[in-house]
Amino acid sequence: MDDNVGAYDPNEDNNNIKEQERLLPIANVGRIMKQSLPTNAKISKEAKETMQECVSEFISFVTSEASEKCRKERRKTVNGDDVCWALEALGFDDYSGPIRRYLHRYRELEVERTNQDRVRDNEREA
């Protein structure tokens, strides 16, 4: 018989903190889930927690694959192209295409924003 049943374990607090750091915030997961449902639909806590676990695991899985690619190429930084490559390598081709398009558009907008910032800075100096 275990005499420590119900005893305080300080490692349990550390494990719980690490678990929470590994997971996406449940409020964010719930908000994203709600966007796909009718306005009057409800989502149970269990459904949110299940989805939280799944999406967090999916992100870790893809990131791990991208990170391994970077390690083999002796790079330290995982970039968007690495994530797209990892999605394809893992068989998630349906996701890699839209994410590549998003990444391309994001980069275009970043260039535009940088150019606008330069113009604004030059106008202030004049």
C-alpha positions as protocol buffer text, in pm:
chain_id: "A"
residue {
  index: 1
  type: MET
  ca { x: 0 y: 0 z: 0 }
}
residue {
  index: 2
  type: ASP
  ca { x: 128 y: 346 z: -88 }
}
residue {
  index: 3
  type: ASP
  ca { x: 160 y: 575 z: 216 }
}
residue {
  index: 4
  type: ASN
  ca { x: 207 y: 883 z: -7 }
}
residue {
  index: 5
  type: VAL
  ca { x: -139 y: 885 z: -161 }
}
residue {
  index: 6
  type: GLY
  ca { x: -264 y: 1241 z: -158 }
}
residue {
  index: 7
  type: ALA
  ca { x: 75 y: 1376 z: -47 }
}
residue {
  index: 8
  type: TYR
  ca { x: 203 y: 1700 z: -198 }
}
residue {
  index: 9
  type: ASP
  ca { x: 451 y: 1647 z: -479 }
}
residue {
  index: 10
  type: PRO
  ca { x: 642 y: 1964 z: -583 }
}
residue {
  index: 11
  type: ASN
  ca { x: 739 y: 1798 z: -912 }
}
residue {
  index: 12
  type: GLU
  ca { x: 370 y: 1777 z: -1000 }
}
residue {
  index: 13
  type: ASP
  ca { x: 351 y: 2159 z: -1010 }
}
residue {
  index: 14
  type: ASN
  ca { x: 654 y: 2174 z: -1241 }
}
residue {
  index: 15
  type: ASN
  ca { x: 505 y: 1910 z: -1471 }
}
residue {
  index: 16
  type: ASN
  ca { x: 177 y: 2104 z: -1484 }
}
residue {
  index: 17
  type: ILE
  ca { x: 360 y: 2427 z: -1571 }
}
residue {
  index: 18
  type: LYS
  ca { x: 559 y: 2251 z: -1845 }
}
residue {
  index: 19
  type: GLU
  ca { x: 238 y: 2100 z: -1983 }
}
residue {
  index: 20
  type: GLN
  ca { x: 74 y: 2442 z: -2000 }
}
residue {
  index: 21
  type: GLU
  ca { x: 380 y: 2588 z: -2175 }
}
residue {
  index: 22
  type: ARG
  ca { x: 357 y: 2312 z: -2435 }
}
residue {
  index: 23
  type: LEU
  ca { x: -8 y: 2382 z: -2516 }
}
residue {
  index: 24
  type: LEU
  ca { x: -163 y: 2670 z: -2705 }
}
residue {
  index: 25
  type: PRO
  ca { x: -375 y: 2893 z: -2480 }
}
residue {
  index: 26
  type: ILE
  ca { x: -718 y: 2735 z: -2450 }
}
residue {
  index: 27
  type: ALA
  ca { x: -891 y: 3072 z: -2496 }
}
residue {
  index: 28
  type: ASN
  ca { x: -726 y: 3107 z: -2837 }
}
residue {
  index: 29
  type: VAL
  ca { x: -823 y: 2753 z: -2933 }
}
residue {
  index: 30
  type: GLY
  ca { x: -1183 y: 2815 z: -2827 }
}
residue {
  index: 31
  type: ARG
  ca { x: -1196 y: 3143 z: -3020 }
}
residue {
  index: 32
  type: ILE
  ca { x: -1072 y: 2974 z: -3338 }
}
residue {
  index: 33
  type: MET
  ca { x: -1319 y: 2689 z: -3294 }
}
residue {
  index: 34
  type: LYS
  ca { x: -1607 y: 2932 z: -3248 }
}
residue {
  index: 35
  type: GLN
  ca { x: -1526 y: 3102 z: -3580 }
}
residue {
  index: 36
  type: SER
  ca { x: -1618 y: 2781 z: -3762 }
}
residue {
  index: 37
  type: LEU
  ca { x: -1948 y: 2728 z: -3585 }
}
residue {
  index: 38
  type: PRO
  ca { x: -2289 y: 2895 z: -3597 }
}
residue {
  index: 39
  type: THR
  ca { x: -2316 y: 3187 z: -3351 }
}
residue {
  index: 40
  type: ASN
  ca { x: -2554 y: 2997 z: -3122 }
}
residue {
  index: 41
  type: ALA
  ca { x: -2332 y: 2685 z: -3101 }
}
residue {
  index: 42
  type: LYS
  ca { x: -2163 y: 2595 z: -2774 }
}
residue {
  index: 43
  type: ILE
  ca { x: -1831 y: 2416 z: -2726 }
}
residue {
  index: 44
  type: SER
  ca { x: -1773 y: 2197 z: -2423 }
}
residue {
  index: 45
  type: LYS
  ca { x: -1463 y: 2235 z: -2209 }
}
residue {
  index: 46
  type: GLU
  ca { x: -1370 y: 1878 z: -2299 }
}
residue {
  index: 47
  type: ALA
  ca { x: -1389 y: 1958 z: -2673 }
}
residue {
  index: 48
  type: LYS
  ca { x: -1168 y: 2266 z: -2628 }
}
residue {
  index: 49
  type: GLU
  ca { x: -914 y: 2071 z: -2425 }
}
residue {
  index: 50
  type: THR
  ca { x: -910 y: 1788 z: -2678 }
}
residue {
  index: 51
  type: MET
  ca { x: -857 y: 2029 z: -2965 }
}
residue {
  index: 52
  type: GLN
  ca { x: -593 y: 2216 z: -2763 }
}
residue {
  index: 53
  type: GLU
  ca { x: -398 y: 1893 z: -2720 }
}
residue {
  index: 54
  type: CYS
  ca { x: -436 y: 1795 z: -3087 }
}
residue {
  index: 55
  type: VAL
  ca { x: -330 y: 2128 z: -3242 }
}
residue {
  index: 56
  type: SER
  ca { x: -42 y: 2163 z: -2998 }
}
residue {
  index: 57
  type: GLU
  ca { x: 79 y: 1813 z: -3088 }
}
residue {
  index: 58
  type: PHE
  ca { x: 39 y: 1886 z: -3461 }
}
residue {
  index: 59
  type: ILE
  ca { x: 245 y: 2205 z: -3433 }
}
residue {
  index: 60
  type: SER
  ca { x: 514 y: 2023 z: -3236 }
}
residue {
  index: 61
  type: PHE
  ca { x: 520 y: 1740 z: -3492 }
}
residue {
  index: 62
  type: VAL
  ca { x: 563 y: 1973 z: -3790 }
}
residue {
  index: 63
  type: THR
  ca { x: 810 y: 2198 z: -3609 }
}
residue {
  index: 64
  type: SER
  ca { x: 1020 y: 1900 z: -3508 }
}
residue {
  index: 65
  type: GLU
  ca { x: 1044 y: 1787 z: -3870 }
}
residue {
  index: 66
  type: ALA
  ca { x: 1137 y: 2139 z: -3984 }
}
residue {
  index: 67
  type: SER
  ca { x: 1392 y: 2167 z: -3705 }
}
residue {
  index: 68
  type: GLU
  ca { x: 1553 y: 1838 z: -3802 }
}
residue {
  index: 69
  type: LYS
  ca { x: 1592 y: 1967 z: -4159 }
}
residue {
  index: 70
  type: CYS
  ca { x: 1760 y: 2282 z: -4026 }
}
residue {
  index: 71
  type: ARG
  ca { x: 1990 y: 2077 z: -3805 }
}
residue {
  index: 72
  type: LYS
  ca { x: 2101 y: 1867 z: -4102 }
}
residue {
  index: 73
  type: GLU
  ca { x: 2167 y: 2186 z: -4298 }
}
residue {
  index: 74
  type: ARG
  ca { x: 2357 y: 2330 z: -3999 }
}
residue {
  index: 75
  type: ARG
  ca { x: 2112 y: 2616 z: -3955 }
}
residue {
  index: 76
  type: LYS
  ca { x: 1970 y: 2734 z: -3624 }
}
residue {
  index: 77
  type: THR
  ca { x: 1661 y: 2921 z: -3742 }
}
residue {
  index: 78
  type: VAL
  ca { x: 1346 y: 2751 z: -3866 }
}
residue {
  index: 79
  type: ASN
  ca { x: 1172 y: 2968 z: -4125 }
}
residue {
  index: 80
  type: GLY
  ca { x: 840 y: 2954 z: -4307 }
}
residue {
  index: 81
  type: ASP
  ca { x: 984 y: 2764 z: -4600 }
}
residue {
  index: 82
  type: ASP
  ca { x: 1107 y: 2496 z: -4359 }
}
residue {
  index: 83
  type: VAL
  ca { x: 758 y: 2461 z: -4213 }
}
residue {
  index: 84
  type: CYS
  ca { x: 609 y: 2426 z: -4562 }
}
residue {
  index: 85
  type: TRP
  ca { x: 873 y: 2167 z: -4650 }
}
residue {
  index: 86
  type: ALA
  ca { x: 794 y: 1975 z: -4330 }
}
residue {
  index: 87
  type: LEU
  ca { x: 422 y: 1974 z: -4407 }
}
residue {
  index: 88
  type: GLU
  ca { x: 495 y: 1824 z: -4749 }
}
residue {
  index: 89
  type: ALA
  ca { x: 747 y: 1574 z: -4610 }
}
residue {
  index: 90
  type: LEU
  ca { x: 490 y: 1458 z: -4354 }
}
residue {
  index: 91
  type: GLY
  ca { x: 219 y: 1416 z: -4619 }
}
residue {
  index: 92
  type: PHE
  ca { x: 15 y: 1728 z: -4542 }
}
residue {
  index: 93
  type: ASP
  ca { x: 24 y: 1853 z: -4901 }
}
residue {
  index: 94
  type: ASP
  ca { x: -328 y: 1995 z: -4869 }
}
residue {
  index: 95
  type: TYR
  ca { x: -193 y: 2240 z: -4612 }
}
residue {
  index: 96
  type: SER
  ca { x: 145 y: 2324 z: -4759 }
}
residue {
  index: 97
  type: GLY
  ca { x: 5 y: 2492 z: -5073 }
}
residue {
  index: 98
  type: PRO
  ca { x: -221 y: 2740 z: -4892 }
}
residue {
  index: 99
  type: ILE
  ca { x: 48 y: 2809 z: -4633 }
}
residue {
  index: 100
  type: ARG
  ca { x: 305 y: 2874 z: -4908 }
}
residue {
  index: 101
  type: ARG
  ca { x: 65 y: 3123 z: -5068 }
}
residue {
  index: 102
  type: TYR
  ca { x: 8 y: 3290 z: -4732 }
}
residue {
  index: 103
  type: LEU
  ca { x: 383 y: 3307 z: -4668 }
}
residue {
  index: 104
  type: HIS
  ca { x: 443 y: 3460 z: -5012 }
}
residue {
  index: 105
  type: ARG
  ca { x: 173 y: 3723 z: -4956 }
}
residue {
  index: 106
  type: TYR
  ca { x: 304 y: 3794 z: -4604 }
}
residue {
  index: 107
  type: ARG
  ca { x: 652 y: 3857 z: -4741 }
}
residue {
  index: 108
  type: GLU
  ca { x: 513 y: 4089 z: -5010 }
}
residue {
  index: 109
  type: LEU
  ca { x: 325 y: 4289 z: -4748 }
}
residue {
  index: 110
  type: GLU
  ca { x: 637 y: 4311 z: -4529 }
}
residue {
  index: 111
  type: VAL
  ca { x: 832 y: 4459 z: -4821 }
}
residue {
  index: 112
  type: GLU
  ca { x: 552 y: 4710 z: -4888 }
}
residue {
  index: 113
  type: ARG
  ca { x: 538 y: 4807 z: -4521 }
}
residue {
  index: 114
  type: THR
  ca { x: 914 y: 4852 z: -4503 }
}
residue {
  index: 115
  type: ASN
  ca { x: 905 y: 5073 z: -4813 }
}
residue {
  index: 116
  type: GLN
  ca { x: 621 y: 5281 z: -4667 }
}
residue {
  index: 117
  type: ASP
  ca { x: 818 y: 5322 z: -4343 }
}
residue {
  index: 118
  type: ARG
  ca { x: 1122 y: 5444 z: -4539 }
}
residue {
  index: 119
  type: VAL
  ca { x: 916 y: 5697 z: -4732 }
}
residue {
  index: 120
  type: ARG
  ca { x: 760 y: 5823 z: -4408 }
}
residue {
  index: 121
  type: ASP
  ca { x: 1103 y: 5851 z: -4243 }
}
residue {
  index: 122
  type: ASN
  ca { x: 1241 y: 6041 z: -4544 }
}
residue {
  index: 123
  type: GLU
  ca { x: 946 y: 6281 z: -4536 }
}
residue {
  index: 124
  type: ARG
  ca { x: 1007 y: 6355 z: -4169 }
}
residue {
  index: 125
  type: GLU
  ca { x: 1374 y: 6429 z: -4234 }
}
residue {
  index: 126
  type: ALA
  ca { x: 1293 y: 6669 z: -4520 }
}
